[in-house]
Amino acid sequence: MARMGVASLASVAALAMLAQGAAAGVKKVQEKGLKPYEIVDGHSIPKPLTDKPGDPKHGAKLMVARKKGNCLACHKVQQLSDYPFHGNIGPEISDVAKRMSEGELRMRLVNPKVFNPDTIMPAFYHTEGLHRVKKKFKGKPVLTEQEIEDIIAFLKTLK
C-alpha cells in the first residue's frame, strides 16, 4: 500500500511538472544535426546553446564578417562605427540590449521567422523548411552554437 502511495505521488508530481511546462508555453526543438533547445512562450530561448560563455569580442567580429553574421549589411550599430557600410533595411540595434532580453535576442538569431514569417533576416541556427539556401549551407546552420552565443554576448553590451 505504501508503495502505491509513493507511485501515485510520483505520478502527480510528474503531471504537475508537465502542466507547468505547458502553462509556461515551452516548446522543445530538435533539428537534425543541431543541439536541441527550448522556446519559451513562443518568443524566447532563455538557455544558452553552449556551456561555454559567449565572447563579446569574437561576437563583434562575427557581426561584421561578410561570410558569417554580416549583421551590418542590414543593421546600423553605432558601437561598430569603425566599419563602413551599415545597412538601413533592419532596425538600428545600437541599444538592443535595453529593448530585448537575452532569450529574445537568441530567438531572433536562431530563427527570426518565429516573430515575422516574412522577414528577410536569415535564420542563423535553423536548417529545416528554408528556401533559396546556398548549396554549402543545405542542412547546416550559418552559425555554430558558440558563434550564436558570442554574438549574444556582444549584443548584450549594446545599451
N, C-alpha and C positions, 0 to 999 in steps of 0.2 A: 504494500500500500504506500509506504514512504517513497519507494522508487517511482511509483506512478505520479506522486505529488511533485517530485523533482522534475520528472519529464514534462509534466504539464506546465510547471513554472518556466522551464527552458523554452517550451513551445510558445508560451505567452510572450516571453522576452524576445524571442526571435521575430514574432509577428509585430511586436511593438517597434523593433528596430527597422523592419521593412516598411511599416507605416510611416515612421519618422522620415525615412529616406524618400518615400513617395510624396509626403507632405512638403518636404523641402524642394521637391522637383529635381531629384538627382537622376541624371541620365548617364549611364556608362557607355563609353565609346571605345570600340576596338576595331581598328582598320588593319588590314593585312600589312605586316612589316613595321607597324608603328606601335609605340608604347601606349597602353590604354590610359585613358583619362576620364574624369567625370565632369560633366557640365551641370552646374547648379543653377536652378531657377531659369534655365534656358538661355542665360547670357554670361555665365562666368565659369572659368576654370580656375578655382582658387588654389589648387595644389600645384606646385611646380612639376614640370615634366621630368626633372632630374633630381638626384640627391645633392648634386654639387651646386652651390650658389652661382648665380649669374655674375658675369664680369662686365661692368658697365663700359669699360674702355674697349673691350672687344665688341660689345654691343653697338657702340658708336661707329666702329669700323665697318661692321656688317650693314648698318643703316646707309652708309654712303657707298658701299661696294656695288658696283653696277651688275655684277653677276651673282649677287646674293640677295640681300634685302632690298637695296635700291630704293629706299623709302623717299629719298629726296626727289625722285622722278615725279612724285605726286604731292608731297607734303613740304611745307616750309617749316624749318626748325632753326630758330634764332641761335640756339647753342651750337649749331654746326655752320655758322656763317662763313667760316674759312673755306667751305666747299661751295663751288658755284652751282648755278642752275637748279635752284629749288623750284619745285612744282607748285601749281596752284589748283590742281584738279581735286585733291583731297583737302581736308581741313588742316589748318595750321596746328601743329602738335607741340609747340613750344611750352605749353603749360598742361599737357595731357595728364600728368600725374595728379594735378589738382581736380581734374574732372572725372577720372576713371580709377577704379580700383585695380590692383594688380591682376586679379582674376578676370576682370573685363578686358584689360589690355591683352592678356594671354589669349582669351577667346577671339579677339579681333585678329590676332596674328595667326592663330591656328586655323580659323575658318570664319572670315568676316561675313560670309553669306548667311550666317545664322541671324545677323542683325538686318541685313539688306540683301535679299536674293539677287538683286540687280546690280550690286556693286561691281566695279571693275577691279577692286583691290583683290590681289591673288590670295588664295588660301595657302599659307606657307607650311602648314603641317597637316595636310589633308590629301588623300590620294584617290578617293572614290567619287564617281559622279561628276568629274570635271570635264570640261570641253576645251578644245584647242590647246592641248598640253604638248609642249615641246617633247620630241622623242626621248631625249635624255632624262626627262623628268617623269615619264609614264611609270606609274606605280611607286614613285619615290616622292618624298616631300622636298620642297625647295630648301627648307632649313631643317637642321637636326634639332633634337630636343634641347641640347645645350645651347645652340645658337638662338633658339627662341628665348631661353632663359637669360642669355647675355643681352639680347635686345630689351627684354623686360627690365633688366637691371638698369640699363641706360634710360629707358623711358621713365622709370620711377624717379630719376633725377630731374626731370623736366617739370619744374614748378614755377 
